[in-house]
């Protein structure tokens, strides 16, 4: 009997706000939502996005290397 794959889904939104004269480059932030649990965070750094994803998906092996 075959097992079904485990599917984990995310919605990622990249927000770029129009720059004002005082803020160059424009303000950017990222909103990521885990579809299955409806948990969501807003952040400005990609490392925070990856940390959020790693709550639900193993992205590295035990030696700290990225899975291929």
C-alpha positions in Angstrom: 0.0 0.0 0.0 1.4 3.4 -1.0 1.4 6.3 1.4 0.4 9.7 0.4 3.0 12.5 0.5 2.8 15.0 3.3 2.0 18.4 1.9 2.8 21.6 3.8 1.6 24.8 2.2 2.6 28.5 2.7 1.4 31.8 1.2 4.2 34.4 1.0 3.4 38.0 0.3 6.1 40.6 -0.5 5.0 44.1 0.4 6.8 47.1 -1.2 5.6 50.5 0.0 6.0 53.6 -2.0 9.1 55.5 -0.8 8.8 58.9 0.7 11.6 61.4 0.4 12.7 60.4 3.9 12.9 56.7 3.3 15.1 55.4 0.5 15.1 52.5 -0.3 11.4 51.8 0.0 10.1 49.9 3.1 9.8 46.2 2.4 8.3 43.5 4.5 7.2 39.9 4.0 4.1 38.2 5.3 4.1 34.4 5.4 1.1 32.2 6.4 1.1 28.5 7.0 -2.1 27.3 5.3 -2.8 24.3 7.4 -2.7 26.1 10.8 -3.4 29.7 9.6 -0.4 30.9 11.6 1.1 34.0 10.1 4.1 36.3 10.7 5.3 39.6 9.3 9.0 40.2 9.0 11.7 42.1 7.1 14.4 39.5 6.8 14.4 36.3 4.8 16.1 34.4 7.6 12.9 35.0 9.7 10.8 33.5 6.9 13.1 30.4 6.8 12.8 30.0 10.6 9.0 30.1 10.4 9.0 27.5 7.6 11.3 25.3 9.7 8.6 25.1 12.4 6.7 22.9 9.9 9.3 21.4 7.5 12.8 20.1 8.1 15.0 22.0 5.7 18.3 20.8 7.1 19.7 17.5 8.1 21.1 16.8 11.6 24.6 18.1 10.5 23.1 21.5 9.6 23.4 21.0 5.8 20.5 21.9 3.6 18.5 19.0 2.3 18.6 18.4 -1.4 
